[in-house]
Amino acid sequence: MVRKLKYHEQKLLRRLELVSWEAAGGSLAEVKALRRYRLGRREDYVQYKALARTVRALTRRLRDLGPASAAFRARCAAALLEKLYGLGLVSSRRSLAACESLSAAAFCRRRLPCLLVKLRMAQNLRHAVTFVEQGHVRVGPEVVTDPALLVPRAVEDFVTWVDASRLRQKVLDYNQERDDFDLAA
């Protein structure tokens, strides 16, 4: 038999719903990755792990195809490598060995804040996430406020500051490139 809860214990348990309680779950490696890449939601990392697992399984299936389907295997492997290279997940289009070792960290490194640090537009990931959430960054003509955006290789060159951003003005002042027309505005 369970003892009756005291008043303050009942009051504390009112806020919790023990029936639908979700365990924090995840491993230590997952928590480290969430902190390292400044992921706001755990679901994003779970999705990246699932995508990486799917790519590795597809790579194994392509590798295990018999010699009778060599032309099909070559065509599918080239398409897969082209897609992964275009997304920036693998460094070369030559071999499937890179696809077999694809991890969720490769997806995390293609997120917009990580690219801002790589392009030296931000000092660290914490500042990069803040810049994106505050609307200081655009990708092409679109202003991006979601730090979970995966940036492909083709669009990587079009990551820049928003025209009305104070950060852009500070960078232009520092480089002594600010136009007189901008000063009037």
N, C-alpha and C positions, 0 to 999 in steps of 0.2 A: 504494500500500500504506500502511496506517495503522500508526503506531508502537504498540508495546505500552505499555499504561498502567502508570504507576508504582503502587506499593502504595497510597499515600495517595489517588491518583485513583480507583483501584478501590473503595477503602473509601467514598469520597464518593458514587460512582455506585451503590452498593448500595441506597441509600435511594430512588433515583429509578427509576421505571419509564418508560423513554423511549418504549416502544411506545404506552402509553395516556396520554401526557402531554397535558394540556389547556393550550392557550394562554390567557393571561390575558384576551385579547380585549377588546372594548369600546373605545369611543372616549373621548376626553378629557372630552366632555360627560357621558358616562355615569358616569365616575369622579367628576366634580364633583357630579353629582346624588346619587350614593351617599354622598358625604361631607356634602353640604348637608342632606340629609334623614335622615342617620344610619341608612341602610338596612343591616341586618345581612347580608342575602343579596342577591347580584347577581340571582338568579333572580326575586326579587320585582319588581325594576325592569324586567327583560325582560318579565315578564308584564304589567306596567302599560303598557309600550310597545305590546305586542301588542293589548291591550284598546283603547287609544287609537286605534291604527291601524284596528281593526275598526269603531269608532264613526265615524271619519272616512270610511271607505269606505262605510258604510251611509248616512251623511249625503249623500255625493256621489250615491249611487244614488237616494235619495229626491229629491234636487234635479233629477236628470236625467230623472225620469219625465215622460211627455208630458202634454198638457192633457186627454187622455181619461180619465186616472186621477187627477183632481184630488181627488176625495173620498177615495180610498184614500190618496193622498199626505198629505193633511191629517190623516187619522186616524192614520197611522203616525208622522208627524212629532210629533203631539201626544203619542202614547204614548212615543216616544223621549225627548222633552223632559221629560216628567213623570218618567220613570225616572231620567234624569241629574240633574234638579233634586232629586229625592228623595234621591239619593246624595250631593248636594252638589258635583257636578262642574261644573255650570254655574250661573251666578248668576240667570238668569231663564228663564221658560218661553215666551218670546215668539218667538224666532227661531232658526233652525238655524245661523246664522252662528257662534254660540258653539260649536256642536258641531263645526264644520269646523276649528276651531283648538284642539280638545281635545288635551292633551299628557299624558305620563306624570306630569308634575309635579302635575297636578290630582289624580291618585290619591294621590300622595305627601303632598299637603297634607291629605288626609282620613284619614290614619293617626292612631292614637290619640296618640302622642307630640306630633305637630304640633298637635293640638287641645288638648292640655294646655298647650302654650305659648300658644296663642291665647286660651284661657280663663284665663290667668295663674295656672295651678296649678303651673307650673314656670318657672324662669328661662330655661332654654335646652333644646335638644333632648337634650343629653347627660344632663342630670338627668331629663328626662321619660322617656327610655328606661330609665334606671335605676329610676325609680319603678314603671314598668309591669312590668319584669322581676322586681322584688322583691315584687310583689303588693300595692302600696299603692293601686291604682286599681281601681274597679269601674265597670261599665257596666250600669246597671239593677241587678238583684240578683246578677249574675255578676261574680266577681273575674276580671280579665283579666291574664294574664302574657305575652301575645304582643304585641309592639309593632307587628306587621304588621296589626292589626285595622283595617279600614276602618269608620269610624263614619258612618252616614247622618244626615241632618238631623233625622229624627224622634227619634233616640236621643241626639242631641248634648246635650240638656238633662239627661240622666240620668247623665252622667259625674261621678263624685264619688269621695271617698276611702272606703276600707274603714273600717268602724266601729272596728275594733281597731288601726288604723294609728297609729303614733306621729306621723306627719305631721299627721293630722287633729287629734290632741290638741294639737299645737303651734299649729296655726292657731286652734283654739278658745281656747287660752290667750292668744294674741296679741290676738284680738278680744274677749276677756273675755266669751265666750259659753259657756264650759264649765259644764255642769250639775253640781250637788253630787252627784247620783246617779252621774255618771260618775267623780267623784273617789273614791268608795267602791269602785268596781270595779277 
